[in-house]
Amino acid sequence: MDIVGFLKSQFICHLLICYIFIVSGLIINFIQLFTLILWPINKQLFRRINCRLAYCISSQMVMLLEWWSGTDCTLYTDPESYHKYGKENAIVILNHNFEIDFLCGWNFCERFGVLGSSKVLAKKELSYMPIIGWMWYFLEIVFCKRKWEEDRKTVVQKLLNLRDYPENFWFLIHCEGTRFTEQKHQISMQVAEAKGLPKLKYHLLPRTKGFAVTVQCLRNVVSAVYDSTLNFRNNENPTLLGVLNGKKYHADLYVRQVIHIFIFLFSKSVRIPLEDVPEDEQECSTWLHKLYQEKDAFQEQYYRTGTYPAVPTIPPRRPWTLLNWLFWALLLLYPLFKLLINMINSGSSLTLASFAFVIIIASVGVRWMIGVTEINKGSTYGNNDNKQKQK
């Protein structure tokens, strides 16, 4: 291992990175709190400011993937649609198989300049999570309790609020509702059999109601649907801890776009205008199930051939994620090192013990944050085989 790789694997480096992320994130959350006074005066200014503040947080995560681990992200897509990415509002359908698929989705947003304004449909519990959850609150992220009877009214209202959003945005949605595991897949396929739906090999059944409502509410605001499928070469199993250790992964992201409402397996990759997605909830549900049959077939092809049926390209890496992180590092590391030197010079056992205690608490906090992304510690949503109803 070279010296750079050795340093990247050291816990002290991880601790410093997490210190910068946590302290800068809390500072930004505090600034966001004060921007609330702008909402009744100039709502659009409030939104534009919070897009930039949110970028300061989320871009630090993308920096880890792009610059720290050096992960390669190859995009497979239709060259005719490539120039539209980042220049229009879009709904992005993502598969949910890996611990860092959210991070690769953010990387995709960053490469096309919509990271700060990207939206998601997220579980309500995340809104209470410091830094990212609080950041999402100010970004008007759509939170749900995963109980459709309770969620529908809230989700519809939040989506309608985005109709006059001043920035181009991508609405990222995991239609499967939860990350893929073998246990969840078995239960999901039992539901498929009970409902007479085609079984999927590499995906869970999509939960169609949230997608249908998103299409209904954002019609005439969102221009297209991007169907995105993420894989990693050589059977890599990427983790956030691996990224933090500086491990390099090789991601392949297939963004396909189809014109017709009802599409056939291995159809030509073209753009999906939103007006071609059915507005009726039942028809939209059928459309989405057919889309996932296609996703499954393309996944099968990738595992067999190691590539997607589209033109590969690597979108240029922008410097802003690194510059943002360097700014916060310079701002926050100096006072930390100065405090540490003063504590050592004081020679006080109580002071040093207190500092050691803070380090231990920080270590536990860092491990907890990483644990949130781990598959084996993920949500139990979808595991309950007594609840056979797919939303």
RODO-2510 file (C-alpha; in nm, 4 decimals, decimal comma):
residues 391
     n   res          X          Y          Z
     1     m     0,0000     0,0000     0,0000
     2     d     0,1344     0,3454    -0,0908
     3     i     0,1616     0,6237     0,1663
     4     v    -0,1523     0,8011     0,0407
     5     g    -0,3559     0,4820     0,0576
     6     f    -0,2207     0,4133     0,4054
     7     l    -0,3212     0,7595     0,5287
     8     k    -0,6701     0,7245     0,3822
     9     s    -0,7236     0,4071     0,5821
    10     q    -0,6273     0,5653     0,9146
    11     f    -0,8993     0,6345     1,1694
    12     i    -0,7595     0,9776     1,2597
    13     c    -0,8189     1,0907     0,9001
    14     h    -1,1729     0,9561     0,9119
    15     l    -1,2291     1,1402     1,2382
    16     l    -1,1075     1,4695     1,0911
    17     i    -1,3279     1,4268     0,7826
    18     c    -1,6296     1,3540     1,0006
    19     y    -1,5442     1,6476     1,2285
    20     i    -1,5454     1,8820     0,9296
    21     f    -1,8721     1,7359     0,8011
    22     i    -2,0522     1,7465     1,1357
    23     v    -1,9394     2,0933     1,2467
    24     s    -1,9859     2,2545     0,9052
    25     g    -2,3230     2,0806     0,8708
    26     l    -2,4475     2,2116     1,2031
    27     i    -2,3252     2,5620     1,1152
    28     i    -2,5132     2,5449     0,7852
    29     n    -2,8265     2,4092     0,9561
    30     f    -2,8067     2,7074     1,1927
    31     i    -2,7787     2,9494     0,8997
    32     q    -3,0718     2,7758     0,7306
    33     l    -3,2800     2,8376     1,0412
    34     f    -3,2321     3,2099     0,9985
    35     t    -3,3329     3,1981     0,6331
    36     l    -3,6882     3,1209     0,7477
    37     i    -3,7451     3,4937     0,7900
    38     l    -3,7203     3,5207     0,4098
    39     w    -4,0057     3,2771     0,3419
    40     p    -4,2966     3,5217     0,3910
    41     i    -4,1005     3,8037     0,2237
    42     n    -3,9396     3,6349    -0,0777
    43     k    -4,0011     3,2611    -0,1029
    44     q    -3,7947     3,2192    -0,4190
    45     l    -3,4908     3,3888    -0,2631
    46     f    -3,5276     3,1565     0,0378
    47     r    -3,5225     2,8595    -0,1985
    48     r    -3,2224     2,9757    -0,3995
    49     i    -3,0185     3,0426    -0,0850
    50     n    -3,1048     2,7028     0,0622
    51     c    -3,0057     2,5271    -0,2600
    52     r    -2,6553     2,6732    -0,2175
    53     l    -2,6424     2,5954     0,1539
    54     a    -2,7577     2,2379     0,0917
    55     y    -2,4873     2,2000    -0,1711
    56     c    -2,2263     2,2868     0,0924
    57     i    -2,3367     1,9795     0,2882
    58     s    -2,4171     1,7188     0,0238
    59     s    -2,1137     1,8036    -0,1889
    60     q    -1,8877     1,6943     0,0979
    61     m    -2,0284     1,3424     0,0637
    62     v    -1,9793     1,3526    -0,3125
    63     m    -1,6224     1,4751    -0,2578
    64     l    -1,5486     1,1546    -0,0651
    65     l    -1,6641     0,9453    -0,3590
    66     e    -1,5049     1,1524    -0,6356
    67     w    -1,1794     1,2800    -0,4873
    68     w    -1,1064     1,0763    -0,1735
    69     s    -1,1863     0,7265    -0,2996
    70     g    -1,1426     0,8180    -0,6671
    71     t    -1,4401     0,6038    -0,7660
    72     d    -1,5024     0,5980    -1,1406
    73     c    -1,8620     0,6621    -1,2504
    74     t    -1,9343     0,5711    -1,6123
    75     l    -2,2645     0,6847    -1,7586
    76     y    -2,4356     0,4784    -2,0284
    77     t    -2,7031     0,6727    -2,2095
    78     d    -2,8399     0,8000    -2,5398
    79     p    -2,6072     1,0724    -2,6790
    80     e    -2,9068     1,2639    -2,8135
    81     s    -3,0484     1,3041    -2,4617
    82     y    -2,7183     1,3718    -2,2857
    83     h    -2,7216     1,7467    -2,3561
    84     k    -3,0589     1,7834    -2,1783
    85     y    -2,9360     1,6493    -1,8458
    86     g    -2,9310     1,9253    -1,5860
    87     k    -3,1246     2,1632    -1,8107
    88     e    -3,4724     2,0339    -1,7349
    89     n    -3,6741     1,9126    -1,4379
    90     a    -3,6905     1,5333    -1,4248
    91     i    -3,8104     1,2386    -1,2189
    92     v    -3,5229     0,9933    -1,1740
    93     i    -3,6141     0,6314    -1,0968
    94     l    -3,3267     0,4551    -0,9184
    95     n    -3,2693     0,0948    -0,8165
    96     h    -3,1885     0,0358    -0,4498
    97     n    -2,9337    -0,2463    -0,4236
    98     f    -2,6154    -0,0990    -0,2741
    99     e    -2,5109     0,0800     0,0425
   100     i    -2,3847     0,3809    -0,1530
   101     d    -2,6423     0,3981    -0,4305
   102     f    -2,7722     0,7244    -0,2814
   103     l    -2,4196     0,8640    -0,3041
   104     c    -2,3861     0,7626    -0,6689
   105     g    -2,7209     0,9283    -0,7353
   106     w    -2,5859     1,2484    -0,5792
   107     n    -2,2735     1,2125    -0,7913
   108     f    -2,4929     1,1953    -1,1019
   109     c    -2,6719     1,5130    -0,9858
   110     e    -2,3418     1,6904    -0,9190
   111     r    -2,1975     1,6162    -1,2622
   112     f    -2,4971     1,7932    -1,4196
   113     g    -2,5255     2,0815    -1,1742
   114     v    -2,8455     1,9926    -0,9876
   115     l    -2,7064     1,8533    -0,6619
   116     g    -2,8111     2,1466    -0,4456
   117     s    -3,1701     2,1410    -0,5700
   118     s    -3,2214     1,7630    -0,5978
   119     k    -3,5300     1,6244    -0,4222
   120     v    -3,6193     1,2834    -0,2816
   121     l    -3,9151     1,0959    -0,1414
   122     a    -3,7786     0,9989     0,2009
   123     k    -3,9056     0,8277     0,5128
   124     k    -4,0240     1,0622     0,7879
   125     e    -3,7644     0,9403     1,0392
   126     l    -3,4847     1,0982     0,8323
   127     s    -3,6288     1,4463     0,8867
   128     y    -3,5161     1,4249     1,2513
   129     m    -3,1599     1,3312     1,1618
   130     p    -2,9182     1,6222     1,2223
   131     i    -2,7407     1,7799     0,9251
   132     i    -2,8796     1,5868     0,6262
   133     g    -3,2332     1,5458     0,7596
   134     w    -3,2505     1,9072     0,8718
   135     m    -3,0979     2,0201     0,5425
   136     w    -3,3727     1,8325     0,3588
   137     y    -3,6393     2,0092     0,5618
   138     f    -3,5250     2,3458     0,4250
   139     l    -3,5078     2,1978     0,0740
   140     e    -3,8789     2,1092     0,0976
   141     i    -3,8078     1,7394     0,0667
   142     v    -4,1150     1,5147     0,0568
   143     f    -4,1235     1,2997     0,3714
   144     c    -4,3640     1,0096     0,4237
   145     k    -4,4508     0,7646     0,7031
   146     r    -4,4907     0,4739     0,4586
   147     k    -4,8595     0,4479     0,5506
   148     w    -5,0328     0,5626     0,2348
   149     e    -5,3643     0,6435     0,3988
   150     e    -5,1833     0,8934     0,6236
   151     d    -4,9255     1,0038     0,3675
   152     r    -5,1320     1,0830     0,0613
   153     k    -5,2565     1,4294     0,1606
   154     t    -4,9150     1,5412     0,2910
   155     v    -4,7238     1,4038    -0,0085
   156     v    -4,9611     1,5672    -0,2570
   157     q    -4,9318     1,9049    -0,0850
   158     k    -4,5512     1,8879    -0,0712
   159     l    -4,5300     1,7919    -0,4377
   160     l    -4,7661     2,0706    -0,5437
   161     n    -4,5454     2,3173    -0,3561
   162     l    -4,2618     2,2291    -0,5960
   163     r    -4,4531     2,3414    -0,9035
   164     d    -4,3102     2,6946    -0,8837
   165     y    -3,9577     2,5947    -0,7738
   166     p    -3,7095     2,8462    -0,9213
   167     e    -3,4195     2,6036    -0,9834
   168     n    -3,3964     2,3050    -1,2171
   169     f    -3,4370     1,9973    -0,9992
   170     w    -3,4308     1,6203    -1,0234
   171     f    -3,6767     1,4263    -0,8099
   172     l    -3,4982     1,1046    -0,7103
   173     i    -3,7260     0,8157    -0,6218
   174     h    -3,6611     0,4538    -0,5194
   175     c    -3,9897     0,2966    -0,6281
   176     e    -3,9064    -0,0284    -0,4494
   177     g    -3,9451     0,1628    -0,1237
   178     t    -3,6576    -0,0092     0,0535
   179     r    -3,3140    -0,1537    -0,0218
   180     f    -3,2939    -0,4961    -0,1874
   181     t    -3,2164    -0,7957     0,0342
   182     e    -3,2783    -1,1632    -0,0318
   183     q    -3,5372    -1,1811     0,2457
   184     k    -3,7299    -0,8811     0,1148
   185     h    -3,7057    -1,0168    -0,2392
   186     q    -3,8603    -1,3508    -0,1404
   187     i    -4,1499    -1,1740     0,0315
   188     s    -4,1945    -0,9362    -0,2620
   189     m    -4,2119    -1,2245    -0,5091
   190     q    -4,4729    -1,3965    -0,2920
   191     v    -4,6809    -1,0817    -0,3319
   192     a    -4,6192    -1,0868    -0,7079
   193     e    -4,7425    -1,4468    -0,7269
   194     a    -5,0503    -1,3671    -0,5189
   195     k    -5,1368    -1,0695    -0,7411
   196     g    -5,0592    -1,2385    -1,0702
   197     l    -4,7728    -1,0008    -1,1492
   198     p    -4,4572    -1,1073    -1,3367
   199     k    -4,1769    -1,1993    -1,0987
   200     l    -3,8563    -0,9960    -1,0926
   201     k    -3,5131    -1,1463    -1,0426
   202     y    -3,3048    -0,8448    -0,9403
   203     h    -3,5616    -0,5973    -0,8050
   204     l    -3,8431    -0,5779    -0,5552
   205     l    -4,1907    -0,5019    -0,6850
   206     p    -4,2259    -0,1248    -0,7276
   207     r    -4,4662     0,0531    -0,4962
   208     t    -4,6662     0,2393    -0,7515
   209     k    -4,8869     0,4827    -0,5613
   210     g    -4,6101     0,7244    -0,4657
   211     f    -4,4802     0,7312    -0,8229
   212     a    -4,8296     0,7811    -0,9682
   213     v    -4,8995     1,0760    -0,7374
   214     t    -4,5579     1,2264    -0,8169
   215     v    -4,6360     1,2101    -1,1901
   216     q    -4,9813     1,3630    -1,1376
   217     c    -4,8578     1,6503    -0,9202
   218     l    -4,5486     1,7392    -1,1253
   219     r    -4,7059     1,7082    -1,4687
   220     n    -4,6283     2,0173    -1,6841
   221     v    -4,3447     2,0999    -1,4413
   222     v    -4,1217     1,7973    -1,4928
   223     s    -4,0197     1,7356    -1,8532
   224     a    -3,9046     1,3739    -1,8462
   225     v    -3,8519     1,0518    -1,6542
   226     y    -3,4982     0,9092    -1,6348
   227     d    -3,4902     0,5380    -1,5603
   228     s    -3,1523     0,4775    -1,3951
   229     t    -2,9933     0,1443    -1,3063
   230     l    -2,6694     0,1273    -1,1065
   231     n    -2,4184    -0,1575    -1,0991
   232     f    -2,0573    -0,2071    -0,9960
   233     r    -1,7997    -0,3932    -1,1985
   234     n    -1,6270    -0,7150    -1,0977
   235     n    -1,8972    -0,7972    -0,8397
   236     e    -1,7783    -0,5134    -0,6176
   237     n    -1,9784    -0,4659    -0,2985
   238     p    -1,9273    -0,0961    -0,2200
   239     t    -1,9806     0,0448     0,1279
   240     l    -1,9566     0,3891     0,2799
   241     l    -1,6845     0,2576     0,5099
   242     g    -1,4919     0,1444     0,2018
   243     v    -1,5269     0,4914     0,0491
   244     l    -1,4060     0,6454     0,3760
   245     n    -1,1063     0,4093     0,3655
   246     g    -1,0230     0,5443     0,0197
   247     k    -1,1195     0,2260    -0,1652
   248     k    -1,1804     0,2857    -0,5338
   249     y    -1,4919     0,1388    -0,6933
   250     h    -1,6087     0,1266    -1,0555
   251     a    -1,9712     0,2270    -1,0988
   252     d    -2,1755     0,1893    -1,4161
   253     l    -2,4963     0,3918    -1,4326
   254     y    -2,7403     0,3216    -1,7127
   255     v    -2,9851     0,6049    -1,7802
   256     r    -3,2409     0,4964    -2,0329
   257     q    -3,5340     0,6883    -2,1681
   258     v    -3,8242     0,5495    -2,3671
   259     i    -4,0900     0,7243    -2,5722
   260     h    -4,3906     0,4956    -2,5680
   261     i    -4,6228     0,4277    -2,2762
   262     f    -4,6028     0,0507    -2,3155
   263     i    -4,2515    -0,0570    -2,3951
   264     f    -4,0850    -0,3823    -2,4922
   265     l    -3,7770    -0,5499    -2,3557
   266     f    -3,4520    -0,4177    -2,5005
   267     s    -3,6304    -0,1346    -2,6804
   268     k    -3,4219     0,1495    -2,8167
   269     s    -3,2990     0,3909    -2,5531
   270     v    -3,4729     0,7223    -2,6102
   271     r    -3,6204     0,9953    -2,3968
   272     i    -3,9356     0,9536    -2,1793
   273     p    -4,1417     1,2721    -2,1979
   274     l    -4,3605     1,2935    -1,8896
   275     e    -4,6714     1,3354    -2,1026
   276     d    -4,6143     0,9800    -2,2271
   277     v    -4,6477     0,8429    -1,8734
   278     p    -5,0142     0,7612    -1,7997
   279     e    -5,1887     0,9977    -1,5572
   280     d    -5,4518     0,7462    -1,4481
   281     e    -5,3300     0,5694    -1,1336
   282     q    -5,4044     0,2157    -1,2532
   283     e    -5,2526     0,2727    -1,5964
   284     c    -4,9488     0,4367    -1,4357
   285     s    -4,9134     0,1335    -1,2087
   286     t    -4,9158    -0,0975    -1,5112
   287     w    -4,6630     0,1257    -1,6864
   288     l    -4,4268     0,1170    -1,3878
   289     h    -4,4499    -0,2611    -1,3475
   290     k    -4,3592    -0,3004    -1,7143
   291     l    -4,0698    -0,0581    -1,6680
   292     y    -3,9352    -0,2779    -1,3873
   293     q    -3,9605    -0,5852    -1,6076
   294     e    -3,7332    -0,4010    -1,8487
   295     k    -3,4987    -0,2970    -1,5690
   296     d    -3,4736    -0,6613    -1,4683
   297     a    -3,3910    -0,7670    -1,8234
   298     f    -3,1204    -0,5019    -1,8576
   299     q    -2,9804    -0,6090    -1,5205
   300     e    -2,9626    -0,9653    -1,6497
   301     q    -2,7787    -0,8440    -1,9582
   302     y    -2,5285    -0,6504    -1,7446
   303     y    -2,4499    -0,9535    -1,5291
   304     r    -2,4028    -1,1625    -1,8433
   305     t    -2,1958    -0,9186    -2,0522
   306     g    -2,0605    -0,6637    -1,8033
   307     t    -2,1967    -0,3712    -2,0015
   308     y    -2,5150    -0,1875    -2,0952
   309     p    -2,6614    -0,1408    -2,4466
   310     a    -2,5782     0,2287    -2,4688
   311     v    -2,2874     0,4618    -2,5359
   312     p    -2,0507     0,4889    -2,2340
   313     t    -1,9266     0,8306    -2,1313
   314     i    -1,7695     0,9807    -1,8212
   315     p    -1,9242     1,3205    -1,7403
   316     p    -1,6504     1,5691    -1,6488
   317     r    -1,5717     1,5939    -1,2799
   318     r    -1,6289     1,9471    -1,1495
   319     p    -1,3907     2,1068    -0,8937
   320     w    -1,6585     2,2601    -0,6703
   321     t    -1,7020     1,9641    -0,4349
   322     l    -1,3296     1,9638    -0,3560
   323     l    -1,3074     2,3434    -0,3227
   324     n    -1,6055     2,3483    -0,0885
   325     w    -1,4487     2,0812     0,1319
   326     l    -1,1105     2,2595     0,1381
   327     f    -1,2833     2,5808     0,2437
   328     w    -1,4476     2,4154     0,5425
   329     a    -1,1297     2,2209     0,6274
   330     l    -0,9218     2,5392     0,6425
   331     l    -1,1916     2,7156     0,8416
   332     l    -1,2432     2,4435     1,1026
   333     l    -0,9154     2,2539     1,1424
   334     y    -0,7084     2,5515     1,2592
   335     p    -0,9152     2,6182     1,5746
   336     l    -0,9273     2,2436     1,6449
   337     f    -0,5484     2,2045     1,6320
   338     k    -0,5003     2,5236     1,8325
   339     l    -0,7351     2,3922     2,1020
   340     l    -0,5567     2,0571     2,1072
   341     i    -0,2142     2,2196     2,1496
   342     n    -0,3426     2,4393     2,4320
   343     m    -0,4903     2,1356     2,6070
   344     i    -0,1634     1,9431     2,5807
   345     n     0,0360     2,2399     2,7064
   346     s    -0,1950     2,2794     3,0036
   347     g    -0,0868     1,9386     3,1363
   348     s    -0,4218     1,8949     3,3126
   349     s    -0,5215     1,5312     3,3484
   350     l    -0,8882     1,6264     3,3671
   351     t    -0,8639     1,8268     3,0443
   352     l    -0,6902     1,5457     2,8584
   353     a    -0,9390     1,2909     2,9932
   354     s    -1,2251     1,5114     2,8797
   355     f    -1,0720     1,5370     2,5338
   356     a    -1,0279     1,1581     2,5165
   357     f    -1,3933     1,1168     2,6157
   358     v    -1,5018     1,3509     2,3351
   359     i    -1,2927     1,1475     2,0884
   360     i    -1,4637     0,8262     2,2013
   361     i    -1,8091     0,9831     2,1682
   362     a    -1,7160     1,1154     1,8237
   363     s    -1,5950     0,7690     1,7206
   364     v    -1,9239     0,6144     1,8267
   365     g    -2,1120     0,8874     1,6393
   366     v    -1,9106     0,8291     1,3229
   367     r    -1,9729     0,4555     1,3389
   368     w    -2,3449     0,5164     1,3910
   369     m    -2,3659     0,7436     1,0873
   370     i    -2,1908     0,4811     0,8736
   371     g    -2,4159     0,2109     1,0159
   372     v    -2,7235     0,3920     0,8851
   373     t    -2,6125     0,3036     0,5292
   374     e    -2,5279    -0,0623     0,5965
   375     i    -2,7597    -0,3161     0,4380
   376     n    -2,7543    -0,5538     0,7335
   377     k    -2,8641    -0,2705     0,9612
   378     g    -3,1108    -0,1193     0,7195
   379     s    -3,4846    -0,0698     0,7439
   380     t    -3,7068    -0,3707     0,8175
   381     y    -3,9627    -0,2172     0,5841
   382     g    -4,0721    -0,4893     0,3432
   383     n    -3,9717    -0,7761     0,5727
   384     n    -4,3106    -0,8297     0,7331
   385     d    -4,4660    -1,1179     0,5448
   386     n    -4,7960    -1,0633     0,7212
   387     k    -4,8409    -0,7418     0,5282
   388     q    -4,8808    -0,8653     0,1752
   389     k    -5,0290    -0,5464     0,0419
   390     q    -4,7981    -0,3607    -0,1971
   391     k    -4,8546     0,0110    -0,2080
***
